[in-house]
Amino acid sequence: MRASSFLIALVAAILGAGAAIALASVTGLTDGGTTTVVVEPDDAGTGANAPVAPPLLGNRFDPAAIYARRAPGVVTLYADLGSEGQSQGSGFIVDGKGTILTNAHVVTNVADAAGGPVRGADKLYVEFRDGDRVPAKIVGWDLFSDVAVVRVDPSDHAVAPVPLGRSNTVVVGEPVAAIGSPFNEQSSLSVGVVSATDRTIDSLTSGYSVSGAIQTDAPINRGNSGGPLFDGRGRVIGINAQIRSTSGTAEGVGFAIPIDTARRALEQLVRSGKVSYAYVGVTTQDVTPGLARRFKLQTPRGAMIARVEPGSPGAKAKLRGSTRTVAYNGLDVALGGDVIVKIGKTPIDDAGDVSRAVTQLVVGQKVPFAIVRNGTERQVVVVTLGERPA
């Protein structure tokens, strides 16, 4: 457990540290983006010399087979954070070079940084299923998505890479399996189903949101952070990262960072050691058909701009935020701002779509935003995307 004091989070407990450390849930700007280089699920990820295990055959969900084939590729991480204590979490090997994906909050001091500089662990060790422990190095971390990449020397221990799937094809109700080290109980298996998809959750390591998160009822606890969430064919579809709990332990509501987001971070961190996100600088609210009828918004769906950050790309493009807030069916609704209905060629049905759309774009790109202004005027505003500030 960490030597520093800890709190049990009521809404989002950090799983990977030795205790459930509560971070303040700061609602940030919900847009972001980066360059994506597609890696097919069955490929060797980052150019490994060793082949990645192929997906399991058949349509029957077989947790025993998933565990037998995938557990050797799941590891336990021990991070020495110096005066800030120690952290324990999970991770999984993605290629024959010893590259490992995990959560940023497992291998950094971000839980204790309190707005100060974030630094990586002074010492980091990886323990394999057979109990062998080897030193590891941090390649880099992405605080926006709570993803980190570390690496071990495969000559120190044989590695068994696991295949990465696609989180954008996940459906509610499909069975899943989580493997990790809850409460430092190495190589533990839990099973469940996908409870929901496309959740937007606060990042535990930044003031921004993570879109596309996977909700699961598979029991995950402190120490599971950074471990893989597998689909029925043994492909990783997410990185277990958060629980919502009143007790600090699993209560059937866990969240995994989507592997599509993690893959993007992996590729950029391996290539350059950092991750770049595009940035608009707007905060938005959902437009629903009922809301549109009540306030005559002229579009049944979209994302209504509540705030435009001063000096942001959105402000420079003269996007407009709300001018007033009203109560509607128990909600505070920000009215008077532009309603985004399309970004580039991507239709926008809600606020989460803004984040997902900008995620596919790059810094410096000029992108047309189709908006409804003043409830009647449809027009296009071109936004030159900036880089997301820390």
Backbone hydrogen bonds, N-H to C=O, Kabsch-Sander energy under -0.5 kcal/mol:
donor,donor_aa,acceptor,acceptor_aa,energy
4,S,84,E,-0.5
9,A,7,L,-0.7
13,A,243,I,-2.2
14,I,21,I,-1.0
15,L,241,A,-1.0
18,G,86,Q,-0.6
21,I,19,A,-1.3
22,A,20,A,-0.5
23,L,12,A,-0.6
26,V,24,A,-1.2
27,T,25,S,-0.6
28,G,26,V,-0.7
30,T,282,V,-0.7
34,T,359,T,-2.5
38,V,36,T,-0.6
43,D,40,E,-1.9
46,T,44,A,-0.8
48,A,44,A,-1.3
53,A,161,P,-1.4
56,L,233,R,-3.0
62,D,60,R,-0.6
66,I,62,D,-2.3
67,Y,63,P,-2.7
68,A,64,A,-2.4
69,R,65,A,-2.2
70,R,66,I,-2.6
71,A,67,Y,-2.3
73,G,70,R,-2.0
74,V,71,A,-1.8
75,V,91,G,-2.4
76,T,127,E,-2.4
77,L,89,G,-2.6
78,Y,125,Y,-2.5
79,A,87,S,-3.0
80,D,78,Y,-0.5
80,D,123,K,-3.2
81,L,79,A,-0.7
81,L,85,G,-2.7
84,E,81,L,-1.7
85,G,82,G,-1.7
87,S,79,A,-2.3
88,Q,16,G,-0.6
89,G,77,L,-2.0
90,S,225,S,-3.5
91,G,75,V,-1.8
92,F,101,L,-1.7
93,I,73,G,-2.6
94,V,99,T,-2.8
95,D,99,T,-0.8
96,G,50,A,-0.6
98,G,95,D,-1.4
100,I,150,V,-3.1
101,L,92,F,-2.4
102,T,148,A,-2.1
106,V,103,N,-1.1
107,V,103,N,-0.8
107,V,104,A,-0.6
108,T,104,A,-0.9
109,N,119,R,-1.9
112,D,109,N,-1.9
113,A,109,N,-1.0
114,A,110,V,-0.6
116,G,113,A,-2.3
121,A,107,V,-2.0
122,D,80,D,-2.2
123,K,80,D,-1.3
125,Y,78,Y,-2.4
126,V,134,V,-3.0
127,E,76,T,-3.1
128,F,132,D,-2.9
131,G,128,F,-2.2
134,V,126,V,-2.7
136,A,124,L,-2.5
137,K,151,R,-2.4
139,V,137,K,-0.5
139,V,149,V,-2.6
140,G,149,V,-1.6
142,D,147,V,-3.5
143,L,141,W,-0.5
146,D,142,D,-0.9
147,V,142,D,-2.0
148,A,102,T,-2.4
149,V,140,G,-2.7
150,V,100,I,-2.3
151,R,137,K,-2.6
152,V,98,G,-2.0
156,D,153,D,-2.5
157,H,153,D,-0.7
162,V,93,I,-2.5
164,L,41,P,-1.0
165,G,236,V,-2.9
169,T,166,R,-0.7
170,V,167,S,-1.2
173,G,194,V,-2.6
174,E,171,V,-1.6
176,V,192,G,-2.5
177,A,230,F,-1.9
178,A,190,S,-3.1
179,I,228,P,-1.5
180,G,188,S,-1.9
181,S,223,G,-0.9
183,F,222,R,-3.9
184,N,181,S,-1.7
185,E,182,P,-2.5
186,Q,184,N,-1.2
188,S,180,G,-3.4
190,S,178,A,-2.2
192,G,176,V,-2.1
194,V,174,E,-2.1
195,S,193,V,-0.7
195,S,215,Q,-2.3
196,A,215,Q,-1.5
199,R,213,A,-2.3
201,I,199,R,-0.6
201,I,210,V,-2.4
203,S,208,Y,-2.6
206,S,203,S,-0.6
209,S,29,L,-0.7
210,V,201,I,-3.3
211,S,209,S,-0.5
213,A,199,R,-2.4
214,I,256,A,-2.2
215,Q,196,A,-2.6
215,Q,213,A,-0.5
216,T,254,G,-2.3
217,D,193,V,-1.6
223,G,15,L,-4.3
224,N,221,N,-2.7
226,G,240,N,-2.8
227,G,224,N,-2.5
229,L,238,G,-2.4
230,F,177,A,-3.5
230,F,228,P,-0.6
231,D,235,R,-2.4
234,G,231,D,-2.0
236,V,163,P,-2.6
237,I,229,L,-3.1
238,G,229,L,-1.0
239,I,257,I,-2.2
240,N,227,G,-2.5
240,N,238,G,-0.6
241,A,255,F,-2.5
242,Q,255,F,-1.9
243,I,13,A,-1.0
244,R,253,V,-2.3
245,S,243,I,-0.6
254,G,216,T,-2.3
255,F,242,Q,-2.7
256,A,214,I,-2.4
257,I,239,I,-2.8
259,I,237,I,-2.0
261,T,258,P,-0.6
262,A,258,P,-2.1
263,R,259,I,-2.9
264,R,260,D,-1.4
265,A,261,T,-1.9
266,L,262,A,-2.8
267,E,263,R,-2.7
268,Q,264,R,-1.9
269,L,265,A,-2.8
270,V,266,L,-2.5
271,R,267,E,-1.6
272,S,268,Q,-3.1
273,G,268,Q,-0.8
273,G,269,L,-1.2
274,K,268,Q,-0.7
278,A,33,G,-1.3
279,Y,386,G,-1.4
283,T,307,R,-2.4
285,Q,304,M,-2.3
287,V,302,G,-2.0
288,T,286,D,-0.5
292,A,288,T,-2.8
293,R,289,P,-2.3
294,R,290,G,-2.4
295,F,291,L,-2.1
296,K,292,A,-0.6
296,K,293,R,-0.6
297,L,292,A,-1.8
302,G,287,V,-0.7
302,G,349,D,-1.7
303,A,340,I,-1.9
304,M,285,Q,-2.7
305,I,338,D,-3.1
306,A,283,T,-2.9
306,A,304,M,-0.6
307,R,283,T,-1.6
309,E,281,G,-3.0
312,S,309,E,-2.0
314,G,280,V,-2.9
316,K,312,S,-2.5
317,A,313,P,-1.6
318,K,315,A,-1.4
319,L,314,G,-2.6
322,S,306,A,-1.0
323,T,335,L,-2.7
324,R,335,L,-1.8
326,V,333,V,-2.6
328,Y,331,L,-2.8
331,L,328,Y,-1.9
333,V,326,V,-3.5
333,V,331,L,-0.7
334,A,332,D,-0.5
335,L,324,R,-2.7
335,L,333,V,-0.7
338,D,320,R,-2.3
339,V,372,V,-2.1
340,I,303,A,-3.1
340,I,338,D,-0.6
341,V,370,A,-2.9
342,K,370,A,-1.4
343,I,346,T,-2.5
344,G,368,P,-3.0
346,T,343,I,-2.4
348,I,341,V,-2.6
349,D,347,P,-0.6
353,D,350,D,-0.6
354,V,350,D,-0.8
354,V,351,A,-0.8
355,S,351,A,-1.1
356,R,352,G,-2.2
357,A,353,D,-2.7
358,V,354,V,-2.4
359,T,355,S,-1.8
360,Q,356,R,-0.7
360,Q,357,A,-1.1
361,L,358,V,-1.8
364,G,385,L,-2.3
365,Q,362,V,-1.9
367,V,365,Q,-0.6
367,V,383,V,-2.8
369,F,381,V,-3.2
370,A,342,K,-2.6
370,A,368,P,-0.6
371,I,369,F,-0.5
371,I,379,Q,-2.9
372,V,339,V,-2.1
373,R,371,I,-0.5
373,R,377,E,-3.4
376,T,373,R,-1.6
377,E,373,R,-2.4
378,R,376,T,-0.6
379,Q,371,I,-2.1
379,Q,377,E,-0.6
381,V,369,F,-2.7
383,V,367,V,-2.9
383,V,381,V,-0.5
385,L,365,Q,-2.7
385,L,383,V,-0.8
386,G,279,Y,-2.3
388,R,277,Y,-2.8
